[in-house]
Amino acid sequence: MEEEQLISGLRAKDKKTTEYLYEKYSRALFAVISRIVHDSDIAEEVFHDAFVKITKK
């Protein structure tokens, strides 16, 4: 998926775009967060909050 398609899909609140974004980038995002936040419960909460903000903004 091209960057422009990704951005327009997120702006349109397209479910398939959100699923694609999650499948493609969730592991990398969680890995970065886990390196910064060492408590796994808090890391999961930060990941969730970050992903929601990414898809909404």
Secondary structure by P-SEA (a helix, b strand, c coil): ccaaaaaaaaaaccaaaaaaaaaccaaaaaaaaaaacccaaaaaaaaaaaaaaaaac
